[in-house]
């Protein structure tokens, strides 16, 4: 039977037709005036998404590359850092910093829970000598479907000299993040999530405090050197060859974001989260994250007893053409994850829930067909 593919994972996400069409333009000279005008334009418009007056630096990179860029530009070997981790990507920040010679302390929270600002504040209050140079935070932990209250966590850092570094790879453009207002020093993100582009572009913005740290940093870097990227940006250029086609796509994606409006985008993601969670619960399935900390971009679902998460993923993909994400690390085969991030609409949620109901029935789970869809419909009609 004919299948229409649905990519319901937390990244890479579906790309709008308008963005795909924009990327089909002939490649231009990346050292010419036409490219300079394009690059200056998108670099300036990205500031609105970051909610910052600072320059937004663009790299040909994935999210992990931007994590490394954040580490090597503000630290020196031997610097003490505090990594707040609630899952796979918090742990990754710790791994990267350790690889480059930082002294890493982790503040771990249970997977499926958010970080507690009070605990962070207490730890920093105990650092009387100010040895901790940076605090690393994950805004939206896609491995668990949990969103941290970064505004509150950043507020917990006030009064301590540590830089506040935020992984916003899967949050920027889908949920509110105000870099300047919240006092964030480094914010990174990637193109393949809420920005609705294919993988391949990474972005980083630094506060004045972070730029000062950058000038003192002795971590080894060449490709990731933020000062080189900033210098080139002043000329409307990149230090090295950029992925020109992705920049065409970025210009169109930013137009889509501007047309919908950031507040409306945030509201759409919250509504889709509520509809999906209501639908999943109506099928009798459990959710890893509590409603209070649940991600607007991805939902981690517990499979029914006796049915493996991987079996659900396989059936959804092979029978209905819908790709879901699996659990990572210690959550492998313990959960499956449904992405609702970026270019996702109400109908995508309804189709996914309908297929999930049929998948569960095919795998022997007692489910009332239509119950999950109906629960979601009630939420969506209210929205």
N, C-alpha and C positions, 0 to 999 in steps of 0.2 A: 504493500500500500504506500502511496506517496506520502512523504513526510516533509514538513517544514521545520528546519532546525531552529531550536530556541536555546540560546546560550544564557542559562540562568546560574551563572557563577559570579563570584565577587571580583572578577578580573582575570583575563581581559573581558571587557564588557562589549555589548553590541554597539556597532557604529552606525549612526544615522545615515540615510541615503545621501543627504546633502553634503555631509562630510566626505563620504566616499567619492562623490562626484567632484568635489573640490580638489581631492588628492590626485585626480586623473589628469590634471593640467600638465602640460609639458614642463620639465624641469628647467629652471632658470639658473643663471650664473650666480652662485652664492657669494661672489665678491662684487657684484654689480649694484647699481642704484635701485633696481626694481626689488631685489632681495632686501636691501637695507631698509626700504620703506615698509616692506612686509614685516620684517623682524622688529623694527622700532614700534610698529603698530601693535603687534601681539604682545610684546614685552610690556608696553604701557597698559594694555587692557587686562593683562594678568594681575596687575596690582589690585584691581577691583575684586577679583575672586579671592585673593589672599587678604584683602582688607588691610593693605599696607601702603605706606608712601615710599617704602624701600624698593630698590631695584629687585626684580625677579630674574634670576639667572636661569638660563636654559642649557641643558646638557643633552646630548644623544645618549640616553641611559634608561635603565629600568629603575624601579623603586629601590631595589637593594643598592644600586649604584649611588643613588642619592643619599642613602643612609651612610655609605662610606664617605661620600663627599662631605657630609655634615661632620663626621668624626675627624677627618684629616685636616679640615680647614680651621678648626677652632681649638684643637688640642695639641699638646706636645707629649712625647713619650714620658711616662711616669706620672702624668696627671691623674688625679683621682676623680672618678666619675660615679654617679649614682644612676642606675638604670631601673626604672619602674616597669616591671613586666607583668602582663596578665595573659601571656600566650606566646605563640611562636615568634611573632615579629618583635615583641619586646626582648625576647631571648636573642634574636638576631642582632639587635643593636649592641647587646653586651658582647656577643662573639666578635663583632667587627672591631669594637673599641679595644678588646683584649688583643686581637691580632696585631694592632698597631702599637701596642706597648702601653696602653692606659691601664691604670689600676682600677679594676671594675668591682663595684659593689652592687649587688642586685637587691632590689626590694620587690620580692615576689608576692603575688596575690593568686588565689585559687583561680584556675581556668574556669571561665563562666561567670566570674565576678569582676567588678570594676575596682580600680585602685582607690584607696581611701585617702583623701587629702589630709586628714588628721594624722595618719601614720607618717605620711611624707613630711609634714610640718614638724612632727616630733623628731624625726631622724635628722632633719636639717638643723633644728634647734640644738641638737647634740653635737654638731660639728662646730665647736667653739672657735677653732683655728681657721675655719674657712678653707679647709683642704679640698673640699669637693668643688671641682671646676665647672661641672655641667651636670644637669639632670635631664635624662632622656625619657621622653614620654611617647606612648602610642595613643593617638586619638581614637582610632577605630580599629579594634583587633579582629581582623577577618577570620582568624583561626577559631574563634569562639563566638563570634557574633555579639560582641560587647563593645560599647562605646564608653570611653573614659570622659569624665567631666574635666576637660583640659583647662577650662577657665578657672575652676576651683583648685585644680592641682597647681596651676601657675600662681594663683594667689597664695597658695601654701608655701611657695618658694620666695615670696617677697620678704625682704629683710636679710636674705642670704645672697652673697655675690655670685652664686652659680648661675651659669647660662641655662636657659630653658629651651630645650631642643625637642621639636615635635615631629613625629612621623605622621603626616597627614595624607599618606599615599592613597588611602581608600576613603578619606573623609572630605577632602577639600572639594567643594562644588556640590556636595550632597548634604552636608550638615554645616551648621554655622561654625565658623572659625574666624575670629577677629585678631589678626596677628598683633597689630599695634595696640589696640585697646586692651587686650589681655596680657600684654607684656611678654610676648613670646620672642625669643632671640633668634631661633633658627626654625624655619618651617620648610619641610620638603614634601613633594608629591610627585605623582607620575601621570602620564597621559592616558593610561589604559583603564581608568576607573570612571569616576564621575565626569571627567573631561571628555569622555565619549570618543576617544581616539584609539587607534591601534597602539600596542606597546612601542616604545622607542624614544620617547621624550621624557626627561625628568626636569624638575624645577626646584629651585631653592631660593629663599629670601632670608636675608640676615639683618638683624637690628644693628644700630650703631655700636652697641656693646660687643656684638658678635664680630663686627668688622675690626674692632680694636683687638679682639682675641686672635683674629685671623692674621693680623700683622705680626703677632708674637709667636704664632704656631710654628713648630719645627717638625711636625709630622711629615714624612715623605709624601710628595704629591707632584704630579705633573699634569695629567689629563684632568684631574679634579680641582686644580688650583682656582679657587673662586676669584682671586685677585686678577688672574689672567682673563677670566670670563667677564668680569666687570669692566676691565679695560677695553676689551673688544666690544662690549655692549655699548660703550660710549660712542663708538663709531658705527653702530648699527650692524655689528658683525659678531661672529663666533671665532674663537681662537683656532678651531679645527673644523673640518667639513661637517656641516649640519645636514640632517635628513630633510631636504627641502620639501618633499611631498608632504611630510607630516606637518610642516609649518603651514602649508596651504590648508590642510585639514584643521589645524588649530585655529586659524583665523575664522573658519566657518563654524567650528564648535563654539567658539566664544560668542559668535553672533547668535547662535541658538540659545546659549545661556542668557545673553542680554535680553533676547526677545521674551523668554519665559520669566526672567527675573529671579534673582537668588532666593528671595523669601518664598516665592511660589515653588521653586525647586525643592527647598527644604521641606515645605509643607507636603509636596507630592511624595517625597521619600517617607515622611512620617505616616502618611495615609496608607501607602503600600505596605509598610511594615505592619500596621495595625490590621489590615485586611488579611495579609498572609498568616499572621499569628492566630487570628481568629479562625481562619480556615483550617489550619493545622490542628488546633485544639479540638475543633468540631469532629475531626477524624479520630480523636482519642490518642493523639500523639503528644509526647512531651517536648518541652523546649529547654535548651541548655541555659539560656540567660533569662533572668528575671525581667519583667516588663520595664522596670525602672531604669535598667541599663542596656536594654536591647538595642542593637544597632539598626539604624534606618537603612542600612545598605546590604545587610546579609543576615540571614536567620539560620541558626544551628538547631537542627531537629534531631530528637532521639528516636531511633527506629523502634517498632513494636518488639516486645520480647519474642525471641525465636527467629527474627528476620534480620539478616545482616544489612548494615547500611550500604555496603557495596552492591548487594543484590538489588536493592531499590534503585541505586544509581544506574546499574546495568540495564534493568528493565525500562526505566524511564528513557534512557538513551536509545536502546535498540528497538523498543516497541513504539515509542512516541516521539523520538527525535529531540528530547529535552535533556540537556546536559546540566547536571547538578555537580557541586563540588563535594569532595569527601572530607573526612576528618584528617588532621595532620598530627604527626608525632604521637603523643599518648592518647589522642582522640581518634586515631586511625580506626576506621570501621565501627567506631562508637557513635558517630553522628554523621549526618549528611547535611550539607549546607546549600541553601537556596539564595542566590544573589538577586537583589532587586536594587541595583545601583546604576546610576547613569541614565542611559536611554532605555528606560523601562516604564511601561504604561499599565493602566488598570487591566487591560485585556491579557497582558502577559501573566499577571498574577492569576487570573481566572483560568487560563489555559493550563498553567502549571499545577494548580490545585486539582483541576478535573483529571489530569493525567496521573497525579499522585494517588487520587482515590482509586482509579482503575488499577494502578500498579499494586497498591496494597491488597485489593481484592484478588488480583491474579496470584499474588504471593501467599494467599490464605488468611490474610488479616480481615477480621469482621469489621466492615465499614459500610455505612449507609451512603450509597452513591448520591452525590449532590449536596450532602450536608456541609462539607467544607466550602464548596463553591457558594452555597447560600449564605453561610456565615460571612464570607468575604464580601458578597454582594451587598449585604446589609450595611457593612462598614463603608463601602465605596459609594453607595447611594446617599449616605449621610454627608460624605465629603464633597 
